[in-house]
Amino acid sequence: MKKLLSIALVLMMVLALASCGSKEAAAPAASAPAASSTPASSSSSSSSSSAPAAASGPDYQEHYFELATAYASGEPCAQGAIQFMQLLEERSDGKLTGQVYTDGSAGTEQDQIQLVATGGIDCALGGSNLIDSYAPKYMFIGSPFVLNSFEHAVAVLNSDIGAGLNAALEAEGVKLLPYCNRGYRTTTSNIPFSTPAELNGIRFRLPNMPTWVAMWEGLGASPLTVALPELYAALQYGTADASEGPLTQITSYKLYEVQDYLVQTNHASDPTFIYINTTLWNSFNEDTQNLIWECAQIAMDDSTQVAITNTEAYIKECQEGGMEVVEIDRTAFEGKIKEICNDLFPNNWDVTTYDEVLALDPNK
């Protein structure tokens, strides 16, 4: 009897202890909402609250891009376009992929501009031809001898003038993405010249840009328009006597094989843009837009670095290819261009004034 009583007492004590333990284990669960409302006070609650964000990550949309350019595949900016696509694929985990068509394989630069604006192709890489086509009132940004450097062009693009340019292009269906610097545009020729007067009668190849045609005509040349992929042949067979473009273009097309002189006009340093169809851009969510912009910025910065770092090497390549370097009378050219600009700004480029544009030069 005493043994049974002892067993009963032991059982009662075990049950009592189990009951108390159960109540103590439930206490933290009851206080969990309070703990989660102040995650900084608890390392465990902080860890659990950050887990969903890490799991979700950026929300990239899927898209296959087609990007076209008239530039030769060996040009730094064209290589930058290829790098842009590679970065997109890598950083989106394969959600954003695409193809780059170089060397004018998707049409002339003018064709590509129209295709992007109408949605026939997603994006393109090109220069001032885009501005001349869809925002001609801003064409001073890429015109010869108007802006003094690439830094000057960047300052204009970052001003209210640049905001107006962006708005004008977006209204036409084109969104500007980051841009690169191909270096100063200079001149090749089979006839040496150093003053505007000596340009008289020289058949000067230009892209199909009415503003440039008018300006070089005003400087004394006899302009003719030739698509970039046809440039070499036009010079080789004497259709044109001279051409203009950055050193990256001159060397990638090996123009020293068909031209005798490298005339250091250094007449423009206009930005080369990646641009995209506006409707397509607006269809992307914020994460996707941010990634596109980031990848374009990296690729364009890298291509700028290549172009600028190799400037002297490009000149040397031209000389070794048989070209003679000619310096110009810059004062004579700037005096002539001032006369032209005093007419163009009030009549064609009336979104600003010549004085306002010159005042934005950070080097003055």
Buried (B, 14 or more C-beta within 10 A) or exposed (E): EEEEEEEEEEEEEEEEEEEEEEEEEEEEEEEEEEBEEEBEEEEEBEEBEEEEEEEEEBEBBEBEBBBBBBBBBBBBBBBBBBBBBBBBBEBBEEBBBBEBBBBBEBBBBBBBBBBBBEEBBBBBBBBBBBBBBBBBBBBBBBBBBBBBBBBBBBBBBEBEBBEBBBEBBBEBBBBBBBBBBBBBBBBBBBBBBBBBEBBEEBBBBBBBBBBBBBBBBBBBBBBBBBBBBBBBEBBEEEBBBBBBBBBBBBBBBBBBEBBBBBBBBBBBBBBBBBBBBBEBBEEBEEBBBEBBBBBBBBBBBBBBBBBBEBBEEBBEBBEEBEBEEBEBBBEBBBEBBEEBBEEBBEEBBEBBEBEBBBEBBEEE
